[in-house]
Amino acid sequence: MATKRTKEILALLDEKYTREYKCYLNYENPGQLLIATMLSAQCTDARVNVVTKDLFQKYDTMEKFAQADLRELEQDIKPTGFYHNKAKNIIGCAQRLVNEYGGEVPSDLEALVSLPGVGRKTANVIRGNIFHEPSVVVDTHVKRISRRLGLTREEDPVKIEKDLMKVLPREHWILYNIQIITFGRQICFARSPKCEECFLTKYCSEYKKR
């Protein structure tokens, strides 16, 4: 249940940022978003979008990803980093989707996280963007800033997700993700945050230490 303090934080985020949810990854269908999100691990969304522009033309169906040559796919996605594991997981994930789900991306959380290379973060991105299921996506920005704002004390992403689901109104779950990601990219950097431009210093534990 949202406290007065939490409601004040959300109101300031709503005032500063749009209340419309926008995914930073470019995609045209659920399968593309799934693969783009897998590629985004330890990589910027901007770089992923550059890579997927050609990737999704070359592999325009889930069947083509399932049949991809591992070494060739590695080279196709190399700029995103960790390309050996990513390529292996993408092919394995595509094969499971083709063989067990007719090439379609499931909406069920347990089904999603059972796919190779798909964790809760990726699954919640899919559930929130494709199926409009209220979900909390815990990336590095959400983890760091939620701790700074005192919305959680946990380090583990799954525990942070559960904490945020308790303190944030359900209708704000997906919106909070995009607002905090934007805030983290523009103001609240991990190192040298722009505290002089921050509108949440009143609620920030790190700022109080300065």
C-alpha positions in Angstrom: 0.0 0.0 0.0 1.4 3.4 -1.0 2.3 5.7 1.8 2.0 9.5 1.7 5.7 9.7 1.0 5.5 7.2 -1.9 2.5 9.1 -3.3 4.5 12.3 -3.2 7.4 10.7 -5.1 5.1 9.3 -7.7 3.3 12.7 -8.1 6.6 14.4 -8.8 7.6 11.7 -11.3 4.2 12.2 -13.0 4.7 15.9 -13.1 8.2 15.7 -14.6 7.7 12.8 -17.0 5.0 11.6 -19.3 2.3 9.3 -18.0 2.4 7.4 -21.3 4.5 4.2 -21.2 7.1 4.0 -24.0 9.5 1.2 -24.5 13.0 2.3 -25.7 13.5 -0.9 -27.7 12.3 -0.9 -31.3 10.1 -3.9 -32.3 7.2 -4.8 -34.4 6.0 -8.0 -32.8 6.3 -9.9 -29.5 9.1 -12.1 -30.7 11.2 -9.1 -31.7 10.7 -7.5 -28.4 11.7 -10.7 -26.6 15.0 -11.0 -28.6 15.7 -7.3 -28.3 15.3 -7.5 -24.5 17.6 -10.5 -24.4 20.2 -8.5 -26.3 19.8 -5.5 -24.0 21.5 -7.3 -21.1 24.7 -5.3 -20.3 24.1 -3.2 -23.4 22.4 0.1 -24.1 19.0 0.1 -25.8 20.4 2.5 -28.4 23.0 0.0 -29.5 20.5 -2.8 -29.5 18.2 -0.8 -31.8 21.1 -0.3 -34.2 21.8 -4.1 -34.3 18.2 -5.2 -34.5 17.5 -2.9 -37.5 19.4 -5.3 -39.8 18.9 -8.4 -37.6 15.1 -8.4 -37.8 15.3 -8.1 -41.6 17.6 -11.1 -41.8 15.7 -13.2 -39.3 12.2 -12.1 -40.0 10.5 -15.1 -38.4 11.0 -17.0 -35.2 11.6 -20.1 -37.3 14.6 -18.4 -38.9 16.1 -17.6 -35.5 15.5 -21.3 -34.5 17.4 -22.5 -37.6 20.2 -19.9 -37.4 23.8 -20.9 -37.5 25.3 -20.2 -34.1 28.6 -18.7 -35.3 26.8 -16.5 -37.9 24.3 -15.2 -35.3 27.2 -14.5 -32.9 28.7 -12.2 -35.5 25.3 -10.6 -36.2 24.9 -9.6 -32.6 28.5 -9.1 -31.6 28.2 -5.3 -30.9 25.8 -6.0 -28.0 28.4 -7.8 -26.0 28.3 -11.3 -24.4 27.4 -12.5 -27.9 28.4 -16.2 -27.3 25.8 -16.7 -24.6 23.2 -14.4 -26.2 23.3 -16.2 -29.5 23.1 -19.6 -27.9 20.1 -18.5 -25.8 18.3 -16.8 -28.7 18.5 -20.0 -30.8 17.5 -22.2 -27.9 14.6 -19.8 -27.0 13.4 -19.7 -30.6 13.5 -23.5 -30.9 11.4 -23.8 -27.7 8.9 -21.2 -29.0 8.6 -22.9 -32.4 8.3 -26.5 -31.0 6.1 -25.8 -27.9 4.2 -22.6 -28.7 3.8 -22.5 -32.4 6.3 -19.7 -32.7 4.2 -17.4 -30.4 5.4 -15.8 -27.2 3.5 -16.9 -24.2 2.0 -14.5 -21.6 2.4 -16.7 -18.6 5.3 -15.7 -16.3 6.4 -19.2 -15.5 6.3 -20.2 -19.2 8.4 -17.1 -20.1 11.1 -17.7 -17.4 11.4 -21.3 -18.5 12.7 -20.2 -21.9 16.5 -20.2 -22.4 18.0 -16.8 -21.5 14.8 -15.3 -20.2 14.7 -14.1 -16.6 12.1 -12.2 -14.6 13.2 -8.8 -16.0 12.8 -9.9 -19.6 9.6 -11.7 -18.8 8.1 -8.6 -17.2 9.1 -6.4 -20.1 7.1 -8.8 -22.3 4.1 -9.0 -20.0 4.0 -5.3 -19.5 4.5 -4.2 -23.1 2.8 -6.9 -25.1 0.1 -8.3 -22.8 -0.4 -5.1 -20.7 -0.1 -7.1 -17.5 1.0 -4.8 -14.6 4.6 -5.8 -14.1 7.6 -4.4 -12.2 10.8 -4.5 -14.3 13.9 -4.3 -12.1 16.9 -3.1 -14.2 20.0 -1.4 -12.9 18.3 2.0 -12.8 15.3 0.8 -10.9 17.4 -1.2 -8.5 19.8 1.7 -7.7 17.2 4.5 -7.5 14.5 2.6 -5.6 17.1 1.9 -2.9 18.1 5.6 -2.9 14.5 6.6 -2.5 14.0 4.2 0.4 11.4 2.1 -1.5 13.4 -1.1 -0.8 16.5 -2.1 1.1 17.1 -5.3 -0.9 19.9 -6.0 -3.3 18.3 -9.0 -5.0 16.2 -8.0 -8.1 13.4 -10.5 -7.3 13.1 -9.2 -3.7 13.2 -5.6 -5.0 10.4 -6.5 -7.4 8.3 -7.9 -4.6 9.0 -4.8 -2.4 7.9 -2.4 -5.2 4.8 -4.4 -5.9 3.8 -3.9 -2.2 4.5 -0.1 -2.0 3.5 1.1 -5.5 -0.1 1.2 -6.7 -0.7 -1.5 -9.2 -1.7 1.0 -12.0 1.7 2.7 -11.5 3.9 -0.4 -11.8 4.8 -0.2 -15.5 4.8 3.6 -15.5 7.3 3.7 -12.6 9.7 1.6 -14.6 9.9 3.9 -17.6 9.9 7.1 -15.4 12.8 5.8 -13.2 14.8 4.6 -16.3 14.4 8.1 -17.8 15.3 9.7 -14.5 18.4 7.5 -14.2 19.5 8.3 -17.7 19.0 12.1 -17.3 19.8 12.9 -13.7 20.4 10.1 -11.2 23.6 8.6 -12.6 25.3 5.8 -10.6 28.4 8.0 -10.4 28.3 11.8 -10.2 24.5 12.2 -10.2 23.2 15.7 -11.1 21.8 16.4 -7.6 21.6 20.1 -8.4 19.0 19.3 -11.0 17.2 16.6 -9.0 13.6 17.1 -7.9 13.7 14.1 -5.5 16.5 15.1 -3.2 14.1 15.4 -0.3 13.5 11.7 -0.5 17.1 10.5 -1.4 19.2 8.8 1.2 22.4 9.4 -0.8 21.8 13.1 -1.0 21.2 13.3 2.8 24.7 11.9 3.3 26.3 14.7 1.4 
